[in-house]
Amino acid sequence: MSHLMNTYTRLPVAFAHGQGARVFDEAGRGYLDALAGIAVSTLGHAHPRLIKAIADQAGRLLHTSNIYRIREQEQLGDRLATLSGMDEVFLCNSGCEANEAAIKLARLFGHQNGVDVPAIVVMEKAFHGRTLATLSATGNRKVQAGFEPLVGGFVRVPFDDLEAVEQVAANNQSVVAVLIEPIQGEGGINIAHAEYLQGLRRICDERGWLLMFDEVQCGIGRTGRWFACQHAGVMPDVMTLAKGLGSGVPIGACLAAGKAAGVFKPGNHGSTFGGNPLASTAALTTLAVIEEDGLLKRAADLGEQLRGDFARALDGQAGVVAIRGDGLMIGIELDRDCGELVARALDRGLLINVTAYRVIRLLPSLVFTDDDARELVSILAPLISEFLA
């Protein structure tokens, strides 16, 4: 009997090793991984460059403390700033920690600008984490239930609705920031229109608010650009990253620019493990492989191919509501709850996920091959048709 807390509804399988886009269970059976640890394993499994970089760094130095300078952390900060155009980077261990940092930064920014009770505009169907502040910012009542009292200071509006934000701006003088995922992952692969993100930038500029993008799931090349907001040509004041940044090694980042830069001073925020040499090396290696192997273009091209292949394979299939996504962040929405497809796919040697009850979520690694893509469609499309029959 396991002594682990019963916090997950786990599938009846444990994986012993992986290679590329495949994982193998304890009996040696292989599975095609179209989930990548929920957008974490950017370089797939057992990538040789990542293995070597982690092993070499482990042989030199795993951890010191943020009391001291950390060379690898400084290199990573410089690299992220170059790729994003942002000015400052705070490194932590996860997406919720990165979003906690963003929330704290926004509140401190508000206080520094004379707002006694700062508020942040957040979205319906959003997901920002499971700590109390990020849970409160999340727009999912199911995951909030039982953890009241929630943290105050959030104003919720519909996603991709600029008029709703305009109304808040006209009526609430305590707002200091907008926090939004350019593509909602847990919410069902909901993509914000470019004009909406551009409109948010305008409102934030007019009101002196911070525009904060949660790119924990959609960042690090997944959509075919380094960051999803780059498709709309919008620069945020704050951006959060995690998941795919370390290709499986836990790391998160909160980036700041413009009026958000310089808000945090020594003592305002911190992390014991954040940005240690091992995690920073994993992230630096991930970024290097993405760039040198052309994985941004690969994600864009393969994502377009997969969406087209699924559209053709499911053409005319009653019950398919939409096939949408950007790069290798793909959702297939059905007209009914379809959580049972996860176990059915597992039985056929495929790892997928269902989110928002009715959306099949596909988040394959950026090293997914053409053969992997064909296999994915050949397994999943018939499975969907059988389920809807």
C-alpha positions in Angstrom: 0.0 0.0 0.0 1.4 3.4 -1.0 2.0 6.0 1.7 1.6 8.8 -0.9 -1.2 11.3 -0.3 -4.2 10.4 -2.5 -4.1 13.7 -4.5 -4.1 12.2 -8.0 -6.5 9.8 -9.9 -3.6 7.8 -11.4 -3.8 5.5 -14.3 -2.7 1.9 -13.6 0.7 2.1 -15.2 4.3 3.1 -14.2 6.9 4.0 -16.7 10.5 2.7 -16.4 12.3 4.5 -19.2 11.8 6.6 -22.3 13.4 7.4 -25.7 12.3 10.3 -27.9 8.5 10.4 -28.0 8.1 6.9 -26.4 7.9 5.7 -22.9 8.1 2.1 -21.7 6.3 0.6 -18.8 7.7 -1.9 -16.3 6.7 -4.8 -18.5 8.5 -3.3 -21.5 5.5 -2.2 -23.4 6.0 1.0 -25.4 3.6 4.0 -25.5 3.5 7.0 -27.9 3.7 10.1 -25.7 1.5 12.8 -27.0 1.4 14.6 -23.7 5.0 15.2 -22.8 4.3 15.3 -19.1 1.8 18.0 -19.8 4.0 20.2 -22.0 7.1 19.6 -19.9 9.3 17.2 -21.8 10.2 19.7 -24.6 13.1 17.6 -25.9 11.3 14.3 -25.4 12.8 11.5 -23.3 16.5 10.7 -22.9 17.7 13.4 -25.2 21.5 12.9 -25.4 22.5 16.5 -25.1 20.3 17.0 -22.1 21.6 13.8 -20.4 25.2 14.9 -20.9 24.6 18.4 -19.7 22.8 17.3 -16.5 25.4 14.6 -15.8 28.3 17.0 -16.3 26.7 19.7 -14.1 25.8 17.2 -11.4 29.5 16.2 -11.3 30.5 19.8 -10.8 27.9 21.4 -8.5 24.2 20.7 -7.8 23.3 23.6 -5.5 24.8 26.4 -3.5 22.4 29.2 -2.5 21.0 32.5 -3.8 23.1 34.1 -1.1 25.9 33.8 -3.7 26.2 34.5 -7.4 25.3 31.5 -9.6 27.0 31.6 -13.0 24.6 29.3 -14.8 21.6 31.3 -13.4 23.1 34.5 -14.7 23.6 32.9 -18.2 20.0 31.7 -18.2 18.7 35.1 -17.2 20.6 36.7 -20.0 19.4 34.2 -22.5 15.7 34.5 -21.5 16.0 38.3 -21.7 17.5 38.1 -25.2 14.8 35.8 -26.5 11.9 37.7 -24.9 13.1 41.3 -24.9 12.4 41.5 -21.2 14.7 43.2 -18.7 14.8 41.1 -15.5 14.4 37.4 -14.6 13.5 35.8 -11.3 14.0 32.0 -11.2 12.0 29.6 -9.1 10.9 26.0 -9.4 7.4 25.8 -10.9 4.6 27.6 -12.8 2.6 28.4 -9.7 5.7 29.9 -8.0 6.3 32.0 -11.1 2.7 33.2 -11.0 2.9 33.9 -7.3 5.9 36.0 -8.0 3.9 37.9 -10.7 1.0 38.5 -8.3 3.3 39.7 -5.6 5.1 42.0 -8.0 1.8 43.5 -9.2 0.7 44.1 -5.7 3.9 45.7 -4.7 3.8 47.8 -7.9 0.3 49.0 -6.9 1.4 50.0 -3.4 4.4 51.8 -4.8 2.0 53.8 -6.9 -0.4 54.7 -4.1 -3.0 52.0 -4.5 -3.9 50.7 -1.1 -5.8 47.6 -2.1 -4.4 46.5 -5.5 -6.6 44.3 -7.7 -5.7 42.1 -10.7 -8.0 41.4 -13.6 -8.1 37.6 -14.3 -10.1 35.4 -16.7 -12.9 32.9 -16.6 -11.6 29.4 -17.3 -8.0 30.5 -16.4 -5.6 28.2 -14.6 -2.6 29.7 -12.8 -1.7 27.1 -10.1 -2.8 25.5 -6.8 -1.2 27.7 -4.2 -3.7 29.9 -2.4 -3.1 33.0 -4.4 -2.8 31.3 -7.8 -5.8 29.1 -7.0 -7.8 32.3 -6.3 -6.7 33.7 -9.6 -7.8 30.5 -11.3 -11.2 30.5 -13.0 -12.2 27.0 -12.1 -14.6 26.6 -9.2 -14.0 22.9 -9.0 -10.4 23.2 -8.0 -11.2 26.0 -5.6 -13.9 24.2 -3.7 -13.0 23.5 -0.1 -10.1 25.9 0.1 -12.0 29.0 1.1 -11.5 31.7 2.2 -9.8 32.4 -1.1 -7.3 35.3 -1.5 -9.0 38.6 -2.5 -7.9 41.2 -4.9 -8.9 39.5 -8.2 -11.6 40.8 -10.6 -12.8 38.1 -13.0 -13.9 38.8 -16.6 -14.7 36.5 -19.6 -11.8 35.4 -21.7 -11.1 37.2 -25.0 -13.7 39.9 -24.2 -12.1 43.3 -24.5 -15.3 45.2 -23.7 -15.5 43.5 -20.3 -12.0 44.7 -19.4 -13.0 48.2 -20.6 -15.9 48.2 -18.2 -13.6 47.2 -15.3 -11.2 50.0 -16.3 -14.0 52.5 -16.2 -15.4 51.4 -12.8 -12.6 50.1 -10.7 -9.8 52.4 -9.6 -7.9 49.7 -7.7 -6.8 47.6 -10.6 -3.1 47.5 -11.2 -2.6 44.6 -13.6 -4.2 42.1 -16.0 -3.1 38.4 -15.8 -3.9 36.2 -18.7 -2.8 33.0 -20.6 -2.5 33.9 -24.3 -3.7 30.3 -24.8 -5.6 28.7 -22.0 -4.4 25.2 -21.5 -6.4 23.7 -18.7 -9.4 25.8 -19.8 -9.6 23.8 -23.1 -7.0 25.2 -25.5 -8.7 28.5 -25.9 -6.7 31.0 -28.0 -6.9 34.7 -27.4 -7.3 36.7 -30.6 -4.3 38.9 -31.5 -6.6 41.9 -31.5 -7.6 41.1 -28.0 -4.1 40.9 -26.7 -3.2 44.1 -28.5 -6.3 45.8 -27.0 -5.2 44.7 -23.5 -1.8 46.3 -24.2 -3.5 49.5 -25.1 -5.7 49.5 -22.0 -2.8 48.7 -19.7 -0.8 51.5 -21.3 -3.6 54.0 -20.9 -4.3 53.0 -17.3 -0.8 52.5 -16.1 -1.5 48.8 -15.4 0.9 45.9 -15.8 0.1 43.4 -18.6 1.1 40.0 -17.3 1.2 36.9 -19.5 1.1 33.4 -18.0 3.1 31.4 -20.6 3.7 28.5 -18.3 2.1 26.0 -20.7 2.2 27.8 -24.1 5.7 29.2 -23.9 9.2 27.8 -24.7 8.6 27.2 -28.4 5.4 25.1 -28.1 3.4 27.3 -30.5 6.1 27.8 -33.0 7.4 31.0 -31.5 9.5 31.3 -28.4 6.5 32.8 -26.6 2.8 32.7 -27.7 2.4 36.4 -27.2 4.9 37.0 -30.0 2.3 35.8 -32.6 0.3 39.0 -31.7 3.4 41.2 -31.5 2.6 42.2 -27.9 5.3 42.8 -25.3 4.1 42.2 -21.7 5.3 43.9 -18.6 5.5 40.5 -16.8 5.7 37.0 -18.2 5.8 33.7 -16.4 7.4 30.5 -17.6 7.9 26.9 -16.3 6.9 23.4 -17.6 9.0 23.0 -20.8 11.8 25.3 -19.8 13.8 22.6 -18.2 12.6 19.6 -20.3 11.6 17.7 -17.1 13.9 19.4 -14.5 11.8 21.6 -12.3 12.3 25.3 -13.0 10.1 28.4 -13.3 10.7 32.0 -14.2 9.1 35.4 -13.8 10.3 38.0 -16.3 9.7 41.7 -15.9 10.2 44.7 -18.3 9.5 48.4 -18.5 7.6 49.7 -15.5 7.6 46.3 -13.8 11.4 46.1 -13.8 13.0 47.2 -10.6 9.9 46.7 -8.5 11.4 43.8 -6.5 14.3 44.8 -4.3 16.4 42.5 -2.0 14.2 40.9 0.6 10.9 41.3 -1.4 11.0 37.8 -2.8 13.2 34.7 -2.9 13.6 31.0 -3.4 15.8 28.4 -1.8 16.2 26.2 -4.8 15.3 28.6 -7.6 17.8 28.8 -10.5 20.3 26.4 -8.9 23.1 25.3 -11.2 21.5 22.0 -12.2 18.1 23.5 -13.1 19.7 26.4 -14.9 21.9 24.1 -17.0 18.9 22.0 -18.0 17.1 25.2 -19.1 20.1 26.5 -21.0 20.5 23.2 -22.8 16.8 23.1 -23.7 16.9 26.6 -25.2 20.1 25.8 -27.1 18.7 22.6 -28.6 15.4 24.3 -29.6 17.4 27.0 -31.4 20.1 24.9 -33.0 17.8 22.1 -34.2 15.2 24.4 -35.6 12.4 23.2 -33.3 10.4 26.4 -33.4 9.7 25.9 -37.1 9.2 22.2 -36.5 6.5 22.9 -33.9 4.7 25.3 -36.2 4.9 23.0 -39.2 4.0 19.8 -37.4 1.2 21.4 -35.5 -0.4 22.6 -38.7 0.1 19.2 -40.2 -1.5 17.4 -37.3 -4.5 19.7 -37.2 -5.0 19.2 -40.9 -4.6 15.4 -40.6 -7.1 15.2 -37.8 -9.6 17.5 -39.7 -9.4 15.1 -42.6 -9.6 12.0 -40.5 -12.6 13.3 -38.6 -14.3 15.1 -41.5 -18.1 14.6 -41.2 -17.8 12.9 -37.8 -20.8 13.9 -35.7 -19.9 15.1 -32.2 -16.6 16.8 -33.1 -17.1 20.5 -32.3 -13.7 21.9 -33.1 -10.1 21.2 -33.8 -7.9 24.1 -32.7 -4.5 25.0 -31.5 -1.3 26.7 -32.3 1.9 24.7 -33.0 2.1 21.6 -30.8 -0.7 22.8 -28.4 -3.8 21.1 -29.9 -7.3 20.6 -28.7 -10.0 18.4 -30.2 -13.4 19.5 -28.6 -16.2 17.0 -28.6 -19.9 17.6 -27.8 -19.8 15.5 -24.7 -17.6 14.6 -21.7 -14.8 12.4 -22.9 -12.5 11.8 -20.0 -12.8 8.0 -20.5 -10.8 8.4 -23.7 -7.6 8.8 -21.6 -7.8 5.2 -20.4 -8.9 3.9 -23.8 -6.0 5.5 -25.4 -3.6 4.1 -22.8 -4.9 0.6 -23.7 -3.9 1.3 -27.3 -0.5 2.5 -26.4 -1.1 6.2 -26.5 -0.7 9.0 -23.9 -3.2 11.9 -24.1 -5.2 14.1 -21.8 -8.7 15.5 -21.5 -9.3 18.9 -20.1 -12.4 21.1 -19.5 -14.3 17.8 -19.6 -14.7 17.7 -23.4 -11.4 18.7 -24.9 -8.8 16.2 -25.9 -5.5 17.9 -25.2 -2.4 17.0 -27.2 1.0 18.4 -26.1 3.7 16.3 -27.8 7.4 17.1 -27.4 9.1 19.3 -29.9 11.1 16.3 -31.2 8.0 14.5 -32.4 8.7 12.9 -35.8 6.6 12.6 -38.9 6.2 8.9 -38.1 5.1 9.8 -34.6 2.5 12.2 -36.0 1.1 9.6 -38.4 0.9 7.1 -35.6 -0.9 9.5 -33.3 -3.6 10.2 -35.9 -3.9 6.6 -36.8 -4.6 5.6 -33.2 -6.6 8.6 -31.9 -8.9 9.4 -34.8 -10.5 6.0 -34.9 -10.7 6.0 -31.2 -12.7 9.3 -31.2 -15.0 7.9 -33.9 -15.7 4.8 -32.0 -16.4 6.8 -28.8 -18.8 9.1 -30.7 -20.6 6.3 -32.5 
